[in-house]
Amino acid sequence: MAILQPLIDLAAICYAHGIRHVVLSPGSRSAALTLAFSRHQGFEMHAVMDERSAGFIALGMAQQTRKPVVVLCTSGSAAYNLAPAVSEAFFQHIPLLVLTADRPKEWIHQHDGQTIYQSEIYGKHVKRFFELSSDYTNADVVWSINRITNDAINIAETVPHGPVHINVPIREPFYPALTENLLQSDKIRIIRRTETEAILSTEIWHELLNEWDDASKILIVGGQYWKSDRLNTSLAKISEELDVPVIGDSITNLSGSKSFVYHQDLFLSATKENDKLQPDLLITYGLSLLSKELKTFLRKNPAIQHWHISQDSIWTDPLQSVTTQIPVSPEYFFDNLFEKIDYQLFVQNSDPENDSSYISEWKRKDERASAILEQYLSNLTTLNDLTSINAILTQLPLSSQLHVGNSMPIRYVNALGKTDRINGLFCNRGTSGIDGSVSTAIGAAIISKFPTFLIVGDVAFLYDRNGLLIKPLPANLKIIVINNRGGNIFRMIDGPSKLPELGNYFETTHSFSAKRTAEDSEIPYMQINNFTILDSGLSTFINKPGIGLLEIFTDPEENALVWKGIKSLMLSEE
């Protein structure tokens, strides 16, 4: 009898906790897990040939649902191939339940196939690691597997979210007979963790409001964050009614107020003085900042007081100035901050005492940068990365969500600052690698009801095209590959751009196209290689029903000139 009952119950416990999606890569040692989930019939099963792509597809799904997604694989190097997605999920706070099948420990280093050291294989890049016993008939082991499964799911869902790893050693035989049914037992126990909301005491609020009152120049800066209407509403009130500048990168997903600042990456420079912009009180929230210019400015011009809003147990201080970490959600904090200050001003019948000219200075620079950028774009008549991505952002449907690959694409998007009008922007900025951007967008599109667009560079696309092996591909996904024949970002960086090895060892110059990949995956393909048809070609592509892939060909040298041109113009106009 090859039925491993505790693993059947493991799948049932996942279902009881609300997990509905399982991403798996085919394998033999993982057969018992695969059958437990597939024969449950309550899960949507997604088979992905390549484990690296599978991990990112699961990440894209969990990114949308904010519920754990199961990703499972067979033993050996298969588990290692999940590592890039696991580390991205860890630093981006995305919940995954990673199940890796394994050989029994006694066979490690005994020349047995697909057997490696899988215990704690992801190191510190998971919230918790568990390993099951391979003795599935022992009563204590049955109890332990039930407890571990509940614990793992609850940990993945606890704020801050993240991946949890369960290593599952399995002995042969592990294939059931054809006549055997896989049914959950009546001994399953579901253990739920009660949700709570962290709040601040009256005493703490008094201390914070005293520091607010003492500050003349108050600045709010958001890092990477999902699009939150509740948060954006509170930040808009604070900015518009209390005269406080609010700054965000494209990955911050700010929207809903004309007073928000978006072009800081263009008008801030590490080589210029911006004394008027230095804050007395800096309030930050979210994950990483994308804008290097903003990070450099805030490091060189530290605030007297710096509050960081985060429920992460890790002390993060990338700006090297944090004085107070406030462990509550940004939504709760800014809701209450505005209400308390607004009530205080009402009772006192007074106006805000912070310096209103401070927000005016930020807005003056932001509006000037926007005007210079629009004028610069209107004078460009060549097909390059900047004009291409600007045209894409201009034509995206309001209901769409946008995924952007790392390296130059996300920097172009951030500089253009036109993403507040869409339904959310996503980018793998947890580790900021180029791997997984295609697969993440595929996973997100499978879950999302909205049109899902991906802007990705050619190297990142080629690096992750195995994600397109999943069947069926989501019909609401459209991929736009910006093909500049290599890692074009290295032409923008002073160091490698001046080296003779630039083409061979930094840019990795190539002559590949996405066309054959599209054909292999049966995706309708279009290409644009002329500026005169950019707008019409994009319109045709965007409005054509179903999945599609558009490839825009640009020249790397022209791209470098255009990018450096706008940067130089910003400096000269200041």
N, C-alpha and C positions, 0 to 999 in steps of 0.2 A: 504493500500500500504506500503510494508516494504522495498522498495528500498531506501537505504541511499546514495543519489547521491554524497555528498562530499567525501565519502570513496571510491566510484568507481573512482572518479577523483583523489583521493590520489594515487591510484595504477597507473593511467595513467601518472601522473606527475613523479613517480618513473621511469617508462619506458622511458619517454622523457629524463630523466637525465642519461640514460645508465645503469640503474640497471636491471639485468637480472635474478638474483637468489633470491628465497624466501624460507626460511626454516621455517616450521611451526610445531607446536604441536597441534594435534586435540583438539577441545573444542567447546562449544556451544556459549558462549558470544562473541567469536572471529569470529563467522560465517560470519558476514558481511564483515570483512576484508579478510577472507579466500576466499570467493566467489569473491570479487573484484579483487584479484590477479589471482585466478585460471581461472576465466572466461575471463580475459583479453586476455589470450592465447599467450602473448608475453614473459611470464616468465617460467623459469624452476622451478617447484615446488618440494620441498623435504620435505616429511612428516616424522617427527621424534617423536616417542612416548614420550620420556623423554626430558623435557625442558632443563635440564642441558646439556645433550648430544647435543641437538639441537643448543644451543648457541655456543658450541665449533665447531660443524660442520660448522656453518655459519662463525665462526672466521677463520677456515681453508680455506674456500673458498675465503674470503676477503683478506686473507694473500697472496693468489696467484694472484688475479685479481687487488688488490689495489684499488678496487672500492667498494662502500658500498654494503653489502648484507642485505636484509631484514630478520629479524627474528621476528616472531610474535607468540603470545600465548594468551590463555584465561585469565580470571581474577583470583584473589586470589593468593594462594601460587605458582601457576605456574610461575608468574612473578618473585618471589624470586629465583626460581631455575635457572633463567638466570644469576643471579648475578656473579657467578664465571667467566663465559665467558666474561661478560661485563667488569669486573675489569681487566681481562687479556688483553682484547682488548684496554682498556684505557691506560695501562702502556706499551703496546707493539705498540701503535699507529696504530691500525688496525680499518678501518672504518666499523661500523655497524649501521643500522637503526633499532632500537628496537621498536616494536609496541606492546603494551600490552593492550588488551581489559579490560574494567572495568565496574563495576556497577555505576549507577549515585551516586553522593556523598551523597544524602540524605539517602541512605540505609547503609552507613557505620556505624558499631557498632549497628545495629538494628536486629541482629540475622538473617541476610540474608546470604544465602550460598555463598561461594567463594567471599566474600567481605572483603577486608582489606585496609589499607592505602597505596595506590599505588603511590601517588604523591611524586616525588623525591625519589622513593624507592631505587635507586642506588647511592644516595648521590652525592659525589664528583667524582664518578667513571664514569661519562659521561661528554662529552664536553658541553652539554646543555640539559635541560629538557623542554618539552612542554606538555601542556595538552589541549585537545580539549574540546569544549563545547558540551554537549549532545543534544543541540537544533539545529538539522541539517537543519531545514527549514528556519531559520533566514538568511537574505541576508548578514548581517555583519559576521555571523559565517561561511557562505560559503566562503566569501572572506578571513577570518582569516585562515581557514583550508588550503586553497590554498597557502597562504603566508607562513604558518608554515611548510608545507611539503617542499616547495622550500628551505626555510631557513635551515631546519634540514639536508637536503641532502648536501647543500653547506657547512655547518659547518663540517659535517662528512668528506668531501673531502678536507677541508682546511688543509694545513700542519701546525702542525703535525696532521695527521689523528686520528680518534678516534670514539667511539660510541656516538650516540645521541638517546635520548629516547623520544618517543611520547606516552603519556597515552591517551587511547581512550575510554571514557565513552559511553556506548551504551544502549539505552532503548529498551524494547520489544515493538512491534514485530520487529525482525531483520532478519527473513527468508523471502525471496521473494516468491511470488506465482510462480507456475510452468510455468505460461504463461508470466511472466515478464522477459524482457531482461535487462541485465546490460550493459549499454552503457555509455561511457564518455560524458560529456556535452560539449557544444561548448564554454563554458566560462572559460576553463582552461587557466591559464596564467603560462608560464614557465619563471622562473627568474634564470639566470645563473650568476655565479660569475667568472669574468675574472681572468684567471691565470696570475700570475706574478712571476718573478724570483728575489729573493733578491740578490743584489750585493753590493760590498764594494767600497767606494769612493777611489780616488787616494790618498787622504790624509791618510786614514786609512791604505791602503796598505803600504805607506811609513813608518808609525809607526810600523807596524808588521814586515816589512823587516829589520828595524833597530834593533828590538829585536832579530830577527833571526841572524843577523850579529854579535850581541854581545854574542851569545851563542856558546859555544864550543861543548857541548854534547847535541844533539837534539834527542828526542825520540817521535815517533808517536805510539799511542795505540788506537786500535779500540774496541768498545763495540759491542753489538749485532747489526747486520746490514744484510740486504738481500744481495744476491750475485749481485754485480754491476761490470760489465766488465769495464765500464768507470772509476770507482773509483780505481779498482785494477790496471789498466794500469797506472794511474797517480802515485799511491803509489809505483809501481814497478820502475818507472823512478826516483822518489825521493830517494828511497832506494839504487838503483844500481848506479846512476850517481852523487848523492849528498852525499853518504855515511851516510845515516840516517837509523837507525834500525826501522823497522815497526813490531809491535807485535799485534797478534790477537788471541782470543780464537776460538774454532771451530765455535761458533755462530757468529763470525765476518765475516765469509765467505771470507777470504783472499785467493787469488790464483794467479798464473801467475809469481811468482818470487822465485828463490831459496834463495834469501836474506831475505825473511820474516821469522820471529821467531815464532815457534809454541809450543815449549815445556817448556815455562816459568813456567807452573804449577808444573813441576817436578824439575827444577833446582833452582828455587827461594825458599828460606825458611825464615820464620820470625825469626828463631833462629840463622841464620848465617849472617855474614857481607858481603855486596855486594857494598862497597863504589864505586868501579870502574864503577858501572852501574847507579849511581845516575845521573839524567839528569839536565842540566841547563834550558832547555826549553822542556816542555812536551806539546804535542798536542794530544788531545783526540777527538774522535767522536763516534757517535752511542749511543746505550742504555747501558744496564747493562754489567758489566764485570763478567765473570763466574769464573775466577781464583781467589780464595781467597789469594793465595800466591802473585799474582801480585798486588792485591789491598793493601795487608798489606805492601808489599815492597814500593809501591809508597806513601803510607801514612807516612811511617817511613823515607822515603828519598824524601821529597818534592822538586819539581823543583823551581827555582827562579821565572820563568814565566810559567804559565800554561794556554794555550788557549783551550777552549772547543768549538767545532764546533757543533751547535745545533740550530734548528729553533723552539724549544720548548719554550713557554713563561715562563715555570717554571725554576727557577735557580737550576740546579742540580750540586752538588759538592760532590760526594761520596768519592773522594780522599782528600778532605779538603784542596785543594791547588789552586783552580781556580783563576786566576787573570783577565782573559778576556773571556767573552762569545761572540762568533762570530755567529750571527744569519743568516747563509747561509747554503746551502746544502754542504755536504762533497765533492760531485763531482765538484761543482763549485769552492770550495775553493782550493782543491789540484791541480786541473787543472791549475788554475791561479797562484798558489804558485810556481809550477814547472816552468811554462813559464816565470814568472817574474825573478826568480832567475837564470834560464838558460840564459836568455837574458842579465842579469846583468853581469854574468861571461863571456859571449861572448864579450860584449862591453869592459870589463876590461882586456880581454885576460888572465884570471886567473882561478885557481882551487878553489874548495870550501874551505873555511877557517875553517869550523868546524872540530873537532878532528876525523880523520878517524879511529883511534884505538878504538873509542867508539863502532862503529858497529862491529868491529872485536871481541871485548870482548863478546858482545851479541851473535854473531854467534858461537864463540868458545864454549860457554856454551850450546847453543842450539844443536850444532852438537855432543857435548860430551854426552848430555842427550839422544839424539836420538840413538847413538851408544850403550850406556849402556842399553837402553830399548830394542833394538833389540837383544842384546846378552842375556838379561834376559829372553825375550820371547822364544828364541830358546832353552833355557834350561828347559822350563816348559813342562811337559808331562802329566799334569792333566787337566781335563775339569773344568774350572773356569770362572768367569765373564770376566776377563781380556783376557784370551786366546780366549774365544768365541767371544767377541766384536772385537778383533784384526782380527780374521779370517773373520768376517763379513765385516769389512771395507776393507780388502784386496780384497775380491771377489765382492764387489758392482760394477755394471756396471757404466761406466763413465757417461752415460746419466741419471743416476738416481738422484732423490732427496731423502734426508734422514731426517726423523723426529725422534727425540729422546726424551724419557721420562725424567722427572726430577729425582732428587735424584742421585743414583750412575751411571746409564747408561750414562748420559751426562758428568759426571766427567771422566769416563773411556774413552769415545770418545775424550774428550778434552786432556787428558794425552797422548793418542796415536797419536794425531795430523796427521791423514791420510785422512782428509776430503777435502783437497784442490783439489783433483782430480775429485770430483763428481759435480753434477749440482746444489748444494745448500743444506744447512743444516738448519733445523728449530727446535726450541724448545721453549716451553712456559715459557720464562724467565721474562715475565712482572711481574708476582707475584710468579713464581717459584713453583707453587703447582703441585701435582701429578695428580690432576683431569683434565680430558679433553684431555689427550695426544692421546688416541685412536680416539676420535671423531674429533680432529683437523686434524689428518692424513687422516681420511676418507674424510673430507671436501676438503682437499687439493688434494687428489687423484681424486675426482670427477671432479675438475677443470683442473688438470695438465694432459698434454699429455705424461709426462715422467713416467717411472717406479718409484713408490713411496714406500719407505721402512720405517717401523717403528721399532725401537728398544725400548722396554719398559720393565720395571720390572714387576714382577708378581702382586704386590699390586696395582700398578697404572693401570695395565690391568684389574684386577678384579673390581677396583673402577669405571671404565668407560666402561664396556662392553655393556652397553645399547646403545652405539653408533652403535653397530653392528645390531641393530634392523631395521635400515634403509634399504629399498629395492628400487632398486637393489644396492648391494654393488659394488664399483668400481673394475673392473677386473685388474687394474694396481697396486693394493695395495697388499703388502706382509708384514705381521706382524711377528716380531720375539720377543717372550716373553722369557726373562731371568728369570727363576724360581729358586730362591734361598730360597723359602719358608718363605718369610717375608721381612721386611724393613731392608735390609742388611747394609744400610749406618750407622746404629747405632752401628754396630760392628767396624766401622772405626773411630768413634768419641770417644775420650778418656773418656768423662764423662759417657755416658750411657753404654759403652762397659764394664765397670767395675762394673756395678750394678747388683744385683741378679734379679731385675725386667726386665732385658733386653729382655728375651724371650717373656714374657706375655704382657708387656705394652709399649715396644719401637719397637721391631721387629714385633710384632703381628704374631708370628709363626703360620703357617697353613699347611694343607696338600692338598690344592686345586690345581687343574690343569686347564689349558685352553681347554682341550680336549672336554669337554661337551659343552662349549660355542661355540666352532668351529662347533660342530655337529649341535647344535641348529640353528646356522646361516648358515648352509650348506657351510662351508668353508673347503676345503681340509686341513687336519691336518697331521703334521709330528712332530716327537720328536727326540732329540739327548740326550743321557745320557752317552756317552762314547767318550773319547778324540780321539780314533783311527778313528772314523767315522766322526769327526767334519768337516773336509774339504770336503770330498765326499758328506756328507749329505747336507751341505750348497750349494754346487754346484748343486745338484739335485733340491733343493728347489728354488734357485734363477732362474734357467733356465726353470723351469716348467711353462708353460703358465697359466695365470689366477691368481685370488686371492688365497692366501694361508696363513696358520698360522703355524709357526714353534716354538716349545717350547724346550728350552735348559735347562736341569736341572743341577744345580750346588750346591755345598756344601757351606753353609755360613761361616763355620770356615775356610775352605780352601781359600775362597775368601778374608777373612780378612788377612790371613797370606801372600797371594800373593801381595795384595795391600800394606801392611805395608813393605813387603820385598823390593819392588821397591823403595819406599820412603826412606827406610834406606840405600839402596845401593847408591842412588843418594847423600846422605849426606856423606857417607863414602868415596866415590870416589872423592869428591870435594877437 
